[in-house]
Amino acid sequence: MTTSRRSFMKMVLAGTALGQGLNLTLTKNLFAKTTGEPIIIGHQCDLTGGISSWGYWHDKAAKAAVDYLNDNNGIAGRPVKYVVEDTETNAPTGARKFRSLVQRSKADFVIGSVHSGINLATVPIAKELKTIYIPQGMAAVMTGAKGNRYVFRVNSDTYSQAAAGAAWAMNNLGKNWGFIFADYGWGWSHFNEHKAVLDKLGASVGKPIAVPLDAKDFLPYLTKVAKGTDELYSIFFGSQSVAYYTQSKSLGLDKRMKRYSVICTHEAISPKDMGGASEGIYMLEYHPRMLKYKDTPHNRKVRDLMRVDPVDGKEDGSKKIIAGSHYWAVWEGIFFIQKAIEKSGWKSKKDTPDFIQALEGLAVKESFEHPQGDKVMRAKDHKAVINFYMSKVQNGEIHVQHNIPAADVESRFPPRYDFTKESF
C-alpha cells in the first residue's frame, strides 16, 4: 500500500518538536508533493508462524519508515509504495513470496525475512531476478559463501556476533563450552562461527547438540550436556527458547554452569514472562532493549513511533514485547535504500548496478534514520559493521554490562569475500 501523511500532520497539529518553528522553506519541503511512478519496496515478512512475534515489529518499522518518507518528499521526489507478503515462517513459502513481490507486485527492492532458512532459499533468486535483497536473518553464509552482489546485510550475522562476544564470554564465563541449538542453518552457523573463534583462543568445545525444530521436550537433549561444562551456549527462538530456558533451569543447569546466548533467544520475549527461568543469563544485544542504555534523541523518537515503554519494550495497549535488536535494521534498511537511490541517481531497475555501487562502502552517521549508530556498509562483503552490547538478565530486566564498539569488532571480523569482483 502507499502510505498517507496523516501521522505527520497529527504531530504538527499537536505542536510537537517537528511542528514547532517551521519556516516557510522547510514547510514547503516537508509538504512538497511527490511525483512520478512510485518506488516499490517489498517486504518478505514473517507475519505468521514461529517467528511472527518478530515479524510484527519488522512490518511496523517498515510501515513507519515509509510513512516518514512519504511525509517528507518521498525518495528523490517520488512516492514510496510498501508491499508486504507473509512468509508463514516457512522456507519454500518465503521463497515463493519473494518471487511474487518481484514478478507480480513489481518490487524494486525487497527487505527480507528474519528466518535464515528463508533467506538462504531466496538469495539465489535475488540474483536470478537482479533484485536488491536485504535479509534480516543471521546465518553468515548469505553474505558469505552463498552470497552474491545483490544481497546486503544491515544487521549483524553469526560471524560478527562470534567476533564481538566469544572472547569476552570465554574470559568471563569459562573455557569449557557446550552448544545446544535449533537444527537448521542459523543454529549450525552459530556453532561453526563460535567454534572457529574459540579454537583459536584455546577453549574446549564439546560435541554440538542439535535439537529438531518441532521438539517440545528438551530433556533428551539437555541430558547430553557434558559434565564439566562451564558455559552452555544456546540458539532457539520463540516457544523453543521458552522451553529451553524453563527446562534447563528445572534441571538445575543454571546452578552448574553459565548460560550465554545472543538476544535472539529472548527477542520479543520478556524475562518477566518466564518466571525467572532466564535469570542470570548473558546475552549479546545488537541494540539495547532498555532505553536508558541508548537514550539518544534519535533512538527515543523511533521508539516513540513503535509506542513501547522504556524498560521492557512493551507496546502500549498490548502485551507485545519489541524485537529491539532487530526492528531497527528494517527501519535503517529502508533509509539505506533511500540514500543509495539518491546517491546513484537510480530511476528504474536498469540502474540497479549503479545503486549497488553506491551502496557498497556507504557510510552513515547516527541519526533519526540510523538510530543504532554510525556504520559502514562494507563494499567487499556487503555487511554493515555495528556496535554490540554484552547484557545480562537481572531482576527480570535486560541490563547492559558493557559496550562493544564497532571498531573493536571490525578488527576481529575481516571480510572473507569480495563481491565487488562479481559482474552484474
C-alpha positions in Angstrom: 0.0 0.0 0.0 1.0 3.6 -0.4 1.2 5.3 3.0 -0.5 8.6 4.0 0.7 11.8 5.5 -1.8 11.8 8.4 0.6 10.7 11.1 2.9 13.7 10.4 0.0 16.1 10.3 -1.1 14.9 13.7 2.3 15.7 15.2 2.3 19.1 13.6 -1.2 19.9 14.9 -0.3 18.7 18.3 2.6 21.1 18.4 5.4 18.5 18.7 9.0 19.3 18.1 8.7 18.6 14.4 5.8 21.0 14.2 7.4 23.9 16.1 9.2 26.8 14.4 8.9 25.6 10.8 9.9 28.3 8.5 8.3 28.7 5.1 11.1 26.9 3.2 11.1 23.9 5.5 7.3 23.7 5.4 7.4 23.8 1.6 10.0 20.9 1.6 8.0 18.9 4.1 4.8 19.1 2.2 6.1 19.0 -1.3 4.1 16.6 -3.4 5.8 13.5 -4.6 5.6 13.0 -8.4 6.2 10.2 -10.8 5.9 6.4 -10.6 6.2 5.1 -7.0 9.4 3.3 -5.9 8.2 -0.1 -4.7 9.7 -1.6 -1.6 8.6 -5.1 -0.9 8.8 -6.9 2.4 9.2 -10.7 2.7 7.9 -10.6 6.3 7.2 -13.4 8.8 3.7 -12.3 9.8 2.5 -15.7 10.9 4.3 -18.9 12.0 7.0 -19.5 14.6 8.8 -16.2 14.3 5.8 -13.9 13.8 6.5 -12.2 17.1 9.5 -10.6 15.4 7.7 -10.1 12.0 5.1 -7.9 13.7 7.8 -5.4 14.6 9.6 -5.6 11.3 6.3 -4.8 9.5 5.6 -2.0 11.9 9.0 -0.5 11.5 8.9 -0.7 7.7 5.5 1.0 7.6 6.7 3.8 9.9 9.8 4.4 7.7 7.7 4.5 4.5 5.2 6.8 6.2 8.1 9.1 7.2 9.5 9.2 3.7 6.1 9.9 2.1 5.6 12.7 4.5 9.0 14.2 3.6 9.1 14.3 -0.2 9.5 10.5 -0.7 12.7 9.3 -2.3 14.2 11.7 -4.8 10.8 13.3 -5.0 9.0 10.1 -5.9 6.4 8.4 -3.7 7.2 5.1 -2.0 4.8 2.2 -2.1 5.1 -0.6 0.5 4.0 -4.1 -0.3 4.2 -7.0 2.2 4.0 -10.7 1.7 3.7 -13.2 4.6 6.4 -16.0 4.6 4.4 -18.0 7.2 7.9 -18.7 8.6 8.4 -21.3 6.0 11.3 -21.5 3.6 9.5 -22.7 0.4 6.7 -20.3 1.0 9.0 -17.4 1.8 11.0 -18.0 -1.5 7.7 -18.1 -3.4 6.6 -14.9 -1.8 9.8 -13.2 -2.9 9.1 -14.1 -6.5 5.6 -12.7 -6.0 6.9 -9.4 -4.7 9.2 -9.0 -7.6 7.3 -10.5 -10.5 3.7 -9.7 -9.6 4.0 -6.6 -7.3 7.0 -5.3 -9.3 9.0 -4.6 -6.2 12.2 -2.6 -6.9 13.9 -3.6 -3.6 13.0 -6.2 -1.0 13.6 -6.3 2.7 13.9 -9.9 3.7 12.7 -12.4 6.3 14.5 -12.8 9.7 14.5 -16.6 9.2 17.8 -17.8 7.8 16.3 -20.8 6.1 14.0 -18.5 4.1 16.9 -16.1 3.3 19.1 -19.0 2.0 16.3 -20.1 -0.2 15.9 -16.6 -1.5 19.5 -15.4 -2.1 20.0 -17.2 -5.4 16.5 -16.0 -6.6 17.6 -12.4 -5.9 20.5 -12.8 -8.3 18.3 -14.5 -10.9 15.8 -11.7 -10.8 18.5 -9.0 -10.4 16.7 -7.5 -7.4 18.3 -6.0 -4.3 17.6 -8.2 -1.2 18.3 -7.1 2.4 17.7 -10.2 4.5 17.3 -9.9 8.3 18.4 -13.5 9.2 21.7 -14.1 10.9 23.4 -17.0 9.1 26.7 -15.7 7.9 26.8 -17.6 4.6 24.1 -15.4 2.9 26.6 -12.6 2.8 29.4 -15.1 2.6 29.9 -18.4 0.7 26.3 -18.4 -0.6 26.0 -14.6 -1.2 26.0 -12.5 -4.3 26.3 -8.9 -5.3 22.5 -8.3 -5.0 22.4 -9.1 -1.2 23.3 -6.7 1.6 23.1 -7.0 5.4 22.3 -4.1 7.7 22.2 -6.0 11.0 24.8 -8.4 12.4 25.4 -12.1 11.5 26.8 -15.1 13.3 30.4 -14.2 12.1 30.3 -10.7 13.7 28.5 -12.0 16.8 31.2 -14.5 17.4 33.8 -11.8 16.8 32.0 -9.5 19.2 31.2 -11.8 22.1 33.1 -15.1 22.2 36.4 -13.8 23.7 34.7 -11.9 26.4 32.4 -14.9 27.3 35.4 -17.3 27.4 37.4 -14.9 29.7 34.5 -14.2 32.0 32.2 -17.3 31.9 34.6 -20.2 31.3 36.8 -22.2 28.9 34.7 -25.4 28.6 31.9 -24.7 26.2 28.8 -26.7 25.3 26.4 -25.9 22.4 22.7 -26.6 22.1 20.7 -25.2 19.2 17.9 -25.4 16.7 18.8 -27.9 14.0 18.9 -25.7 10.9 21.1 -23.2 9.1 21.0 -20.5 11.8 21.9 -22.8 14.7 24.7 -24.5 12.8 26.1 -21.1 11.7 26.3 -20.0 15.3 28.1 -23.2 16.3 30.6 -23.1 13.4 31.4 -19.4 13.8 31.9 -19.6 17.6 33.9 -22.8 17.4 36.3 -21.1 14.9 37.0 -18.3 17.4 37.1 -20.5 20.5 39.5 -22.9 18.9 42.0 -20.1 18.3 41.6 -18.9 21.9 42.3 -22.3 23.3 38.8 -23.1 24.6 37.4 -26.6 24.8 34.3 -27.1 22.7 32.1 -30.1 23.3 30.1 -32.1 20.8 27.2 -29.9 19.4 23.6 -30.8 20.4 21.2 -30.1 17.6 17.5 -30.1 18.5 14.8 -30.7 15.9 12.7 -27.6 15.2 9.5 -29.3 16.3 10.9 -30.6 19.7 9.0 -29.5 22.8 10.6 -31.9 25.3 14.2 -30.8 25.8 15.1 -33.4 28.4 16.6 -35.9 25.9 18.9 -33.2 24.6 19.7 -31.4 27.9 20.9 -34.7 29.4 23.6 -34.8 26.7 25.3 -31.7 28.1 28.7 -32.8 29.2 29.7 -32.7 32.9 32.3 -30.1 33.5 30.8 -27.6 31.0 31.5 -24.1 32.2 29.3 -22.3 29.7 26.3 -23.5 27.7 25.6 -21.6 24.5 22.0 -21.9 23.2 20.3 -20.8 20.0 16.5 -21.0 19.7 13.6 -18.6 19.0 10.1 -18.2 20.2 8.4 -21.1 22.0 11.6 -23.2 21.8 13.5 -20.5 23.7 11.0 -20.6 26.4 11.1 -24.4 26.6 14.9 -24.4 26.7 15.2 -21.8 29.5 12.5 -23.3 31.6 13.6 -26.9 31.2 17.3 -26.2 31.6 16.6 -24.3 34.9 14.3 -27.1 36.2 17.2 -29.5 35.7 19.5 -27.2 37.6 21.8 -26.4 34.8 21.8 -22.7 35.8 23.5 -23.7 39.1 26.1 -25.9 37.4 27.2 -23.6 34.6 26.8 -20.2 33.0 24.3 -19.8 30.2 25.1 -17.5 27.3 23.5 -16.6 24.0 22.6 -13.8 21.7 19.5 -11.7 22.2 17.7 -13.7 19.5 16.8 -16.3 22.1 15.0 -13.6 24.1 13.8 -11.4 21.3 10.1 -10.3 21.7 10.0 -12.2 25.0 10.1 -10.5 28.4 12.2 -12.3 31.1 9.3 -11.5 33.5 7.1 -13.8 31.5 9.4 -16.7 32.0 9.0 -16.7 35.8 12.8 -16.3 36.4 13.8 -19.2 34.1 16.3 -16.9 32.2 17.5 -15.0 35.3 21.3 -14.6 35.2 21.9 -15.4 31.5 24.3 -13.4 29.5 23.2 -12.2 26.0 24.8 -10.3 23.2 22.5 -7.4 22.1 22.7 -5.5 18.9 20.6 -2.6 20.2 19.7 -2.3 23.9 16.1 -3.2 24.8 16.2 -0.8 27.7 16.1 2.8 26.6 18.5 4.1 29.3 21.4 2.3 27.7 20.9 4.1 24.4 18.9 7.2 25.4 19.6 9.5 22.4 17.1 11.8 20.9 17.1 9.7 17.7 16.5 6.4 19.4 13.9 7.9 21.6 12.0 9.3 18.6 12.0 6.0 16.8 10.9 4.1 19.9 8.1 6.6 20.3 6.9 5.6 16.8 6.9 2.0 17.9 5.0 3.0 21.1 6.9 1.0 23.6 7.8 1.6 27.2 11.5 2.4 28.2 12.2 -0.7 30.3 10.6 -3.8 29.0 9.9 -2.6 25.4 6.2 -3.4 25.9 3.8 -2.0 23.3 1.2 0.5 24.5 -2.2 -1.2 24.7 -0.9 -4.8 24.1 1.4 -7.4 25.6 3.7 -7.5 22.7 7.5 -7.0 23.5 9.6 -5.3 21.0 12.1 -7.2 18.8 14.5 -4.5 19.9 17.7 -5.8 18.4 16.1 -6.4 15.0 13.4 -4.0 14.1 15.8 -1.1 13.8 17.6 -2.9 10.9 14.4 -3.0 8.9 13.9 0.7 9.6 17.5 1.6 8.7 17.4 -0.7 5.6 14.8 1.5 4.1 16.9 4.6 4.6 20.0 2.8 3.2 17.8 2.2 0.1 16.9 5.9 0.0 20.5 7.1 0.3 21.8 4.8 -2.4 19.0 5.8 -4.8 19.7 9.4 -4.3 23.5 9.0 -4.4 23.3 6.9 -7.6 20.6 8.7 -9.4 18.6 5.4 -9.7 15.5 5.7 -11.8 14.5 2.1 -12.5 15.8 -1.4 -12.2 18.0 -1.0 -15.2 20.0 1.3 -12.9 20.5 -1.4 -10.2 24.2 -1.8 -10.9 24.7 2.0 -10.2 22.6 1.5 -7.0 24.8 -1.4 -5.9 28.0 0.6 -6.4 26.5 3.5 -4.4 25.6 1.2 -1.5 29.0 -0.6 -1.5 31.0 1.4 1.0 28.2 3.7 2.0 28.9 5.3 5.4 26.1 6.7 7.6 26.1 8.7 10.8 23.9 8.1 13.8 20.6 9.9 13.1 16.9 9.6 13.2 17.2 7.4 10.1 20.1 5.4 11.6 19.4 5.3 15.4 21.6 2.2 16.1 24.7 4.2 15.5 27.4 5.1 12.9 28.1 2.3 10.4 29.6 1.5 7.1 28.2 -0.9 4.5 31.4 -2.7 3.7 32.0 -2.8 -0.1 33.6 -6.2 -0.3 31.3 -8.4 1.7 28.1 -6.3 1.9 28.0 -6.4 5.7 27.4 -3.4 7.9 29.7 -3.1 10.9 27.7 -2.3 14.0 28.0 -1.7 17.8 27.2 -4.5 20.2 26.3 -4.8 23.8 27.0 -7.5 26.4 23.9 -7.8 28.6 22.6 -9.8 31.5 19.1 -10.7 32.8 18.9 -9.2 36.2 15.6 -9.0 38.2 13.6 -9.7 35.1 15.2 -6.9 33.0 17.9 -7.0 30.3 20.8 -4.8 31.6 23.9 -3.8 29.5 27.1 -4.8 31.2 29.5 -3.2 28.7 29.6 -1.8 25.2 31.4 -3.3 22.3 32.2 -0.6 19.7 32.0 -1.4 16.0 35.7 -0.5 15.6 36.7 -3.2 18.1 34.5 -5.8 16.3 35.8 -5.0 12.9 39.4 -5.7 13.9 38.3 -9.3 14.6 35.9 -9.5 11.6 37.7 -9.0 8.3 35.9 -9.5 5.0 36.1 -13.1 3.7 34.6 -12.4 0.3 34.8 -9.6 -2.3 31.5 -9.3 -4.1 32.8 -6.2 -6.0 34.6 -8.6 -8.3 31.3 -10.2 -9.3 29.8 -9.0 -12.6 26.2 -7.8 -12.8 
